[in-house]
Amino acid sequence: MSLDTKYRPVDFDDVLGQPNITTILRRIIVTGAGFHQSYLFAGPFGSGKTTLGRIMARALLCSHPTPNGDPCNQCPTCKDILETGVSETFIEVDAATNSGKADMQKLKQDLEYSSFSGKRKLYLLDEAHQLSRESLDSALKPLEDNIPGSNDKRLVCIFCTTEPEKMRNTIISRCAPAFIIQPTRPQVIAERLAYICQQEKIPYQQDALLLLAELTELHIRDAIKALEGISLVGEVNRENVFAYLHLDLNGLFLDVSENLLGDFKVVAGTLKTLASRMSPISCYARIIDLLLLSYKVHLGAVSPPAHWDTERVKKLGTQYGDKLVECASYLSRRPGKPTQAMLECDLFHLSRLISGRLSAPSEQVVVQQVVQQQVLGAPVEKQLEKQPEKAIILPPVQETVHPKDEKSCATPEKSGIVSTMKGTRNGVFVDPRGVKGMIKTQNIPHETPRLDLGIPRFCELLALRVEEMLGETGSGGSARRLDMGGSGADPSR
């Protein structure tokens, strides 16, 4: 039996670091209000939420609970749950693999049987946020209805989840206020690890246990599993902890981060060494953690953990400053499953960005690139290289019409020529230059105006106008409608 299973808490006193939650749960058991509602336990993986839910279930179903609300662990129900994980009145469902409506329908059928036999049943749904919408909908009614003549609910569930934000509000409203598992202090976890070492006759050093608690990010289960693995190597000391958890590679990660502005050959060689010990995705995570840690230390928000070289971490923060956040954010955007080549490419790119050898395009350049792609059809740089400045010819505009007689001018519709004189149509002013397909240019002399603007100047003016439009859109708290044609445009404009 693994150590994390062997030393799993069996009553509320064994639960680490949750005194407020255990006090409330005990009070619920003592007052007999346990079946008046369902329960929701939320917390990170390995924090003990499912274990706490099982203790709560045994206390609710126990034939002879203790005066302080703990299960007796002697009655048939308590023994069945402790030994096999299930009993006639307790069912634990892994919602990650049993999230369909059919499973919930079976649960409702069991409810009918329990109502007929007089035995209450309790359900623990682990990873409850993965239950399908249909299965949850089918459980809403029995979660809300009371047993006739009683304050107890027909269906009482214990929901355990690592992502409570994904739980439906209709389910949360039918539960007691959520019990959020709080992180346990490293000293408390180290004391539990020391107790396990004493029981298992494992030699240990107290500072190594404290280091182990910090490294597992306060996840109790992970700390116990790591303790078991290190004990197979030998004494639980700092050297074996560093070797088992690959902390001896911290110096290499510092070498990579410090040399982003130096010789990239050093970075490439170090990455090759890391590739033989660690996967690329783990390298990404460790480098990102180091960059963020250095930035926090630089701000004075935290102190470097014991497993990092304090002076080098501080020096890294002084060396890069605010650029550490940009680098960490850039690396964290790597999608999918990265490879070693991707890691080297990203770090080389960061090196050029930090050193100034590669600059991001300014907003003005970006706008001009959009303009040249949409209007000119080719990059600005290529236009400037391959073509000399040319005058941009605007479309012909019918400036003036010289009708042969006043009647044709008075009735342009009859003559087929639209005049530029001000006029109305059905009481609406019409600008004849905006009417398409109505100008007949046969035998009508006109001059095509020319605007001698070079391509760069035209792009600059057009980009400035785009910026003005964007500024007008964002000012005043509301966007001004810009009718650029299409459906909904005013036909008179």
Legacy VTK file of the C-alpha trace (Angstrom):
# vtk DataFile Version 3.0
C-alpha trace
ASCII
DATASET POLYDATA
POINTS 493 float
0.000 0.000 0.000
1.367 3.419 -0.937
2.084 5.881 1.845
-0.444 8.457 0.645
-3.194 5.811 0.877
-1.959 4.298 4.136
-1.841 7.654 5.928
-4.992 9.164 4.473
-7.025 10.912 7.234
-9.872 8.843 8.700
-11.531 11.490 10.867
-11.708 15.269 11.150
-8.781 15.460 13.584
-6.437 14.028 10.933
-7.271 16.704 8.361
-4.418 19.222 8.074
-4.852 22.966 8.068
-8.668 23.213 7.804
-9.870 23.943 11.374
-12.732 26.246 10.350
-14.195 23.762 7.875
-13.979 20.784 10.220
-15.625 22.785 13.021
-18.618 23.635 10.818
-18.962 20.070 9.524
-18.893 18.654 13.034
-21.603 21.072 14.094
-23.783 19.962 11.180
-23.409 16.310 12.247
-24.127 16.988 15.913
-27.277 19.006 15.205
-28.674 16.322 12.897
-28.977 18.693 9.918
-26.673 16.694 7.681
-29.327 15.608 5.161
-30.967 19.022 4.853
-28.761 20.002 1.914
-25.946 18.911 -0.383
-22.296 19.946 -0.045
-19.558 21.314 -2.286
-15.827 20.912 -1.542
-13.440 22.827 -3.802
-9.671 23.077 -3.838
-6.518 22.267 -5.819
-5.568 18.695 -6.606
-3.962 16.806 -3.741
-5.294 19.194 -1.094
-7.652 16.685 0.572
-11.109 17.741 -0.632
-12.197 14.209 -1.624
-10.836 12.795 1.632
-12.784 15.418 3.570
-15.913 14.523 1.587
-15.506 10.844 2.469
-15.133 11.642 6.169
-18.280 13.759 5.957
-20.148 10.912 4.237
-19.122 8.384 6.901
-20.149 10.784 9.661
-23.575 11.298 8.072
-24.175 7.573 7.547
-22.568 6.401 10.801
-24.837 4.457 13.151
-23.123 5.819 16.269
-21.258 9.093 15.577
-19.111 10.442 18.398
-20.349 13.388 20.488
-17.998 15.761 18.650
-19.308 14.713 15.206
-16.622 12.228 14.098
-17.603 8.847 12.579
-17.210 5.899 14.951
-15.250 3.817 12.372
-16.671 0.665 14.019
-20.176 0.271 12.586
-20.698 -1.803 9.400
-21.156 1.291 7.226
-17.935 2.926 8.443
-15.962 -0.299 8.002
-17.296 -0.911 4.493
-16.373 2.605 3.350
-12.925 2.452 4.961
-12.107 -0.976 3.557
-13.728 -0.915 0.107
-14.633 2.731 -0.532
-18.331 1.910 -1.012
-21.220 0.535 0.989
-24.889 -0.220 0.625
-25.684 3.400 1.458
-22.667 5.221 -0.017
-21.726 5.439 -3.679
-18.722 7.322 -5.048
-18.863 8.315 -8.701
-15.929 9.512 -10.791
-17.640 12.225 -12.799
-14.668 12.467 -15.147
-15.573 9.075 -16.654
-19.252 8.779 -15.678
-20.735 12.109 -16.662
-23.622 10.995 -18.840
-27.333 11.276 -18.341
-27.679 7.486 -18.137
-25.534 7.395 -15.000
-27.672 10.023 -13.332
-30.820 8.161 -14.315
-29.448 5.077 -12.558
-28.812 7.259 -9.534
-32.458 8.375 -9.561
-33.588 4.743 -9.755
-31.489 3.991 -6.686
-33.280 6.858 -4.964
-36.620 5.186 -5.555
-35.258 1.971 -4.047
-33.856 3.785 -1.018
-37.205 5.480 -0.440
-38.910 2.083 -0.550
-36.407 0.327 1.732
-36.107 3.210 4.204
-32.310 3.388 3.925
-30.776 6.748 3.054
-28.162 6.846 0.318
-25.393 9.362 -0.090
-23.471 10.105 -3.286
-19.995 11.565 -3.639
-19.301 12.965 -7.121
-15.585 13.513 -7.675
-14.521 16.068 -10.341
-18.145 17.165 -10.409
-17.491 20.046 -12.814
-17.226 17.465 -15.614
-20.814 16.286 -15.223
-22.796 16.900 -18.388
-25.540 19.503 -18.474
-28.210 16.864 -19.116
-27.153 14.749 -16.155
-27.201 17.759 -13.833
-30.614 18.844 -15.080
-32.024 15.440 -14.182
-30.722 15.797 -10.615
-32.056 19.299 -9.914
-35.532 18.212 -8.839
-34.551 15.509 -6.300
-31.817 17.794 -4.920
-34.493 20.374 -4.128
-37.441 18.216 -2.980
-37.865 17.162 0.637
-38.932 13.732 1.829
-42.609 14.035 2.806
-42.926 14.873 6.482
-39.203 15.628 6.883
-36.671 18.404 6.361
-34.287 15.959 4.682
-33.768 16.179 0.927
-34.617 13.253 -1.339
-31.128 13.394 -2.835
-28.017 14.519 -0.950
-24.732 14.719 -2.866
-21.197 15.698 -1.939
-19.641 17.479 -4.913
-15.840 17.640 -5.067
-14.168 19.751 -7.734
-10.915 21.436 -8.625
-12.758 23.979 -10.805
-15.768 25.342 -8.894
-16.204 28.164 -11.413
-17.431 25.543 -13.923
-20.167 24.320 -11.612
-23.664 25.378 -12.594
-25.317 27.990 -10.405
-28.458 25.870 -10.139
-26.402 23.144 -8.442
-24.478 25.527 -6.176
-27.758 27.109 -5.008
-28.909 23.708 -3.752
-25.751 23.189 -1.666
-24.489 24.632 1.568
-22.009 27.522 1.118
-18.999 26.061 -0.661
-16.165 24.745 1.509
-12.939 26.026 -0.071
-9.863 24.022 0.929
-7.137 26.484 1.926
-3.417 25.854 1.280
-1.664 24.287 4.263
1.445 25.916 5.692
4.747 24.168 4.850
5.560 23.703 8.538
2.319 21.744 9.079
3.013 19.477 6.094
6.600 18.950 7.271
5.299 17.796 10.664
3.030 15.230 8.986
5.944 14.018 6.847
8.094 13.672 9.970
5.351 11.597 11.619
5.220 9.283 8.579
9.020 8.924 8.587
8.945 7.973 12.277
6.232 5.381 11.707
7.996 3.892 8.673
11.497 4.078 10.212
12.741 6.349 7.413
15.845 8.445 8.249
15.254 12.110 7.535
16.437 15.675 8.059
13.865 18.231 9.128
15.071 20.947 6.740
14.722 18.479 3.858
11.090 17.820 4.820
10.383 21.549 4.894
12.019 21.926 1.505
9.920 19.045 0.184
6.714 20.703 1.431
7.617 23.945 -0.373
8.556 22.208 -3.602
5.250 20.325 -3.872
3.422 23.665 -3.674
1.612 22.661 -0.477
-0.136 19.664 -2.061
-0.128 17.115 0.738
-0.611 14.039 -1.441
2.257 15.018 -3.747
4.510 15.651 -0.751
3.832 12.178 0.672
4.368 10.496 -2.719
7.645 12.388 -3.185
8.707 11.347 0.319
8.093 7.711 -0.567
10.148 8.005 -3.738
13.078 9.708 -2.008
13.066 7.100 0.767
13.815 4.448 -1.858
17.032 6.308 -2.722
18.193 6.639 0.867
18.003 9.176 3.643
15.589 12.042 3.116
18.159 14.862 2.997
18.683 17.920 0.805
21.016 16.130 -1.615
18.545 13.341 -2.344
15.631 15.806 -2.544
17.531 17.882 -5.115
18.441 14.809 -7.159
14.971 13.200 -7.054
13.107 16.397 -7.999
15.750 17.572 -10.537
16.594 20.640 -8.469
20.241 20.142 -9.362
19.280 21.593 -12.755
18.405 24.976 -11.254
21.917 26.231 -11.964
21.513 25.359 -15.638
18.251 27.286 -15.878
19.995 30.277 -14.314
22.781 29.911 -16.900
20.238 30.014 -19.721
18.439 33.074 -18.347
21.589 35.019 -17.535
23.136 34.481 -20.990
20.206 35.631 -23.106
22.182 38.862 -23.612
25.514 37.062 -23.867
26.896 34.410 -26.134
23.991 32.316 -27.394
26.351 29.404 -27.896
26.336 29.018 -24.108
22.540 28.940 -24.118
22.408 26.342 -26.898
24.919 24.116 -25.149
23.070 24.358 -21.840
19.747 23.540 -23.507
21.338 20.447 -25.033
22.321 19.290 -21.536
18.821 20.003 -20.202
17.253 18.046 -23.077
18.899 14.869 -21.825
17.316 15.286 -18.373
13.982 16.998 -18.899
11.214 17.342 -21.482
10.824 20.600 -23.458
7.478 21.418 -21.843
9.049 21.055 -18.393
11.896 23.337 -19.480
9.385 25.945 -20.583
7.632 25.765 -17.203
10.849 26.000 -15.179
12.191 28.964 -17.174
8.884 30.824 -16.877
8.782 30.168 -13.123
12.354 31.431 -12.773
11.677 34.625 -14.743
8.577 35.434 -12.703
10.350 34.622 -9.444
13.240 36.925 -10.358
10.816 39.733 -11.159
8.958 39.316 -7.858
12.250 39.310 -5.979
13.316 42.413 -7.930
10.131 44.161 -6.770
10.692 43.023 -3.199
7.395 41.108 -3.137
8.874 37.716 -2.164
12.108 36.159 -0.991
13.869 33.500 -3.082
13.004 29.933 -1.984
15.713 27.844 -0.387
16.252 25.698 -3.497
17.327 28.665 -5.640
20.621 30.571 -5.523
19.495 33.779 -3.837
22.246 36.042 -5.179
21.891 34.864 -8.780
18.109 35.262 -8.688
18.478 38.838 -7.423
21.133 39.581 -10.031
18.852 38.276 -12.776
16.103 40.666 -11.659
18.517 43.594 -11.661
19.852 42.625 -15.085
16.528 42.522 -16.937
13.995 44.368 -14.751
10.564 44.726 -16.328
11.650 42.745 -19.396
11.341 39.588 -17.284
7.549 39.830 -17.431
7.583 40.293 -21.198
9.861 37.284 -21.632
7.738 35.073 -19.359
4.552 36.153 -21.125
6.092 35.432 -24.539
7.187 31.915 -23.543
3.841 31.120 -21.912
2.035 31.623 -25.246
3.678 28.587 -26.832
0.723 26.383 -27.925
0.496 22.626 -28.230
3.351 20.300 -27.424
6.651 22.164 -27.839
9.845 20.571 -29.048
13.454 21.281 -28.184
13.856 23.184 -31.449
10.884 25.397 -30.558
12.457 26.186 -27.195
15.772 27.160 -28.776
13.994 29.262 -31.397
11.918 31.113 -28.784
14.923 31.807 -26.576
16.992 33.025 -29.542
14.133 35.332 -30.524
13.936 36.660 -26.955
17.680 37.262 -26.996
17.371 39.449 -30.090
14.386 41.335 -28.682
16.095 42.064 -25.371
19.320 43.176 -27.012
17.487 45.502 -29.396
18.667 43.704 -32.521
15.054 42.923 -33.371
12.472 45.640 -32.826
8.759 45.200 -32.977
7.047 47.311 -35.700
5.533 50.538 -34.475
1.820 51.218 -34.671
2.363 53.623 -37.561
4.207 50.958 -39.563
1.493 48.411 -38.824
-1.200 50.793 -40.063
0.769 51.512 -43.217
1.219 47.800 -43.845
-2.534 47.307 -43.582
-3.101 50.203 -45.965
-0.688 48.911 -48.589
-2.140 45.398 -48.417
-5.736 46.588 -48.721
-5.216 49.444 -51.212
-1.974 48.933 -53.080
-1.932 45.143 -53.074
1.782 44.793 -52.259
4.077 45.561 -49.311
5.184 49.177 -48.966
8.831 48.203 -48.919
8.518 46.400 -52.256
6.600 49.307 -53.760
9.344 51.719 -52.773
12.078 49.434 -54.060
10.608 48.447 -57.405
8.533 51.454 -58.426
9.269 55.159 -58.570
6.785 57.593 -57.149
3.720 57.822 -59.330
0.832 60.189 -59.313
-2.342 58.653 -57.999
-5.215 59.214 -60.414
-8.540 59.681 -58.709
-11.764 58.466 -60.382
-13.347 60.922 -62.817
-15.850 63.293 -61.262
-18.537 65.106 -63.275
-17.806 68.662 -62.207
-19.902 70.737 -64.586
-22.543 70.026 -67.203
-23.284 72.494 -69.975
-26.748 71.596 -71.231
-27.788 72.875 -74.584
-30.949 74.424 -73.261
-32.499 75.413 -69.971
-35.182 72.746 -70.227
-32.659 69.938 -70.137
-31.095 71.544 -67.102
-34.440 71.945 -65.418
-35.400 68.346 -66.141
-32.198 66.324 -65.966
-34.098 63.050 -65.780
-35.468 63.561 -69.261
-32.131 64.476 -70.777
-30.391 61.586 -69.102
-27.803 63.907 -67.563
-27.593 64.498 -63.823
-26.634 68.058 -63.004
-24.329 69.053 -60.175
-26.748 71.811 -59.234
-28.346 71.512 -55.851
-31.684 69.800 -55.963
-34.053 67.533 -54.055
-35.752 64.269 -54.749
-38.873 63.475 -52.768
-37.890 66.221 -50.368
-34.374 64.844 -49.791
-31.212 66.586 -50.949
-29.369 64.553 -53.584
-25.733 65.009 -54.452
-25.527 63.918 -58.092
-21.914 62.836 -57.700
-23.037 60.100 -55.322
-25.547 58.556 -57.711
-24.065 55.613 -59.557
-24.941 54.615 -63.078
-26.908 57.759 -63.940
-24.198 59.911 -65.478
-23.972 59.670 -69.226
-20.676 60.953 -70.352
-21.173 60.584 -74.097
-20.036 63.709 -75.915
-19.632 65.555 -72.615
-16.224 67.062 -72.320
-14.647 66.837 -68.879
-11.235 67.024 -67.363
-9.837 64.335 -65.097
-8.297 66.042 -62.059
-4.923 64.757 -61.002
-3.516 64.741 -57.493
0.251 64.464 -57.574
0.901 62.484 -54.379
3.638 59.950 -54.068
2.872 56.506 -52.688
4.635 57.056 -49.312
2.834 60.368 -48.764
-0.509 58.858 -49.687
0.038 55.943 -47.253
1.020 58.388 -44.527
-2.081 60.543 -44.983
-4.359 57.536 -45.181
-2.805 56.046 -42.047
-3.290 59.330 -40.190
-6.950 59.347 -41.199
-7.370 55.775 -39.963
-5.905 56.817 -36.612
-8.307 59.790 -36.442
-11.254 57.478 -37.117
-10.075 55.069 -34.432
-9.711 57.959 -31.999
-13.179 59.230 -32.794
-14.571 55.730 -32.288
-12.949 55.320 -28.878
-13.716 58.814 -27.512
-16.745 59.793 -25.502
-17.514 56.281 -24.345
-19.558 55.376 -27.443
-18.639 54.592 -31.005
-19.721 56.959 -33.798
-21.240 55.059 -36.715
-19.171 55.334 -39.846
-21.316 54.489 -42.864
-18.804 53.338 -45.419
-21.416 51.890 -47.743
-23.232 48.573 -47.704
-26.550 47.789 -46.101
-27.948 50.395 -43.794
-26.189 53.326 -45.471
-28.145 56.522 -46.136
-29.082 56.411 -49.807
-28.915 60.197 -50.031
-25.212 60.354 -49.122
LINES 1 494
493 0 1 2 3 4 5 6 7 8 9 10 11 12 13 14 15 16 17 18 19 20 21 22 23 24 25 26 27 28 29 30 31 32 33 34 35 36 37 38 39 40 41 42 43 44 45 46 47 48 49 50 51 52 53 54 55 56 57 58 59 60 61 62 63 64 65 66 67 68 69 70 71 72 73 74 75 76 77 78 79 80 81 82 83 84 85 86 87 88 89 90 91 92 93 94 95 96 97 98 99 100 101 102 103 104 105 106 107 108 109 110 111 112 113 114 115 116 117 118 119 120 121 122 123 124 125 126 127 128 129 130 131 132 133 134 135 136 137 138 139 140 141 142 143 144 145 146 147 148 149 150 151 152 153 154 155 156 157 158 159 160 161 162 163 164 165 166 167 168 169 170 171 172 173 174 175 176 177 178 179 180 181 182 183 184 185 186 187 188 189 190 191 192 193 194 195 196 197 198 199 200 201 202 203 204 205 206 207 208 209 210 211 212 213 214 215 216 217 218 219 220 221 222 223 224 225 226 227 228 229 230 231 232 233 234 235 236 237 238 239 240 241 242 243 244 245 246 247 248 249 250 251 252 253 254 255 256 257 258 259 260 261 262 263 264 265 266 267 268 269 270 271 272 273 274 275 276 277 278 279 280 281 282 283 284 285 286 287 288 289 290 291 292 293 294 295 296 297 298 299 300 301 302 303 304 305 306 307 308 309 310 311 312 313 314 315 316 317 318 319 320 321 322 323 324 325 326 327 328 329 330 331 332 333 334 335 336 337 338 339 340 341 342 343 344 345 346 347 348 349 350 351 352 353 354 355 356 357 358 359 360 361 362 363 364 365 366 367 368 369 370 371 372 373 374 375 376 377 378 379 380 381 382 383 384 385 386 387 388 389 390 391 392 393 394 395 396 397 398 399 400 401 402 403 404 405 406 407 408 409 410 411 412 413 414 415 416 417 418 419 420 421 422 423 424 425 426 427 428 429 430 431 432 433 434 435 436 437 438 439 440 441 442 443 444 445 446 447 448 449 450 451 452 453 454 455 456 457 458 459 460 461 462 463 464 465 466 467 468 469 470 471 472 473 474 475 476 477 478 479 480 481 482 483 484 485 486 487 488 489 490 491 492
